[in-house]
């Protein structure tokens, strides 16, 4: 790992900007289709959460290996031919089925987030990109869908894992708005997602390239992730009513 900068100094200028976040939040509430504003809010309120997560990541065995190898997750997730050759019950095949059914690609997150162009440290940038690129893998292993409700639950899970205040704000606002539509059980589902994130293994330091080959249920057991019962109950009830 490079010693040219103390990890705790890498984002020392990344102060929280609540006024920027508030302006973007108001616009997002009035125009929910402006999904790019989610990233504006997250960046404005993240503070040094990315730096702190990187510091933790860089001290793990897996993190040290990934940094030494300069390993980028995006290329692995883009290789759909290789994913298709994996066993049907593997995490890789479940991921492929997920992105194909949702008609999305790993590149989509890159375009939406415009992540980390301003991060000069290459190792910190690698970690930030890895976090971005693993988002849909987190969807698959946790069982939360890409519907608005599922995204709110996954954000709660992610907030518990990263303590990123921007994610916490988006989660809270999303939970309140969705609860008005689907009922108070939404709050219980989001709280269950947060608790699941606290109890699970720390996902940012996982060797996803290796885990893709393993049966998805084995991966979930390894990571301490269990079915999102409350989310599934509310989602199914809403689907039946619709």
Secondary structure, 3 states (H helix, E strand, C coil): CCCCCCHHHCCCCCCCCHHHHHHHHHHHHHCCCCCHHHHHHHHHHCCCHHHHHHHHHHCCHHHHHHHHHCCCHHHHHHCHHHHHCCCCCEHHHHHHHHHHHCCCCHHHHHHHHCCCCCCCCHHHHHHHHHHHHCHHHHHHHHCCCCCHHHHHHHHHHHHHHHCCHHHHHHHHHHHHHHHHHHCCHHHHHHHHHHHHHHHCCCHHHCCHHHHCCCEHHHHHHHHCCCCCHHHHHHHHHHHHHC
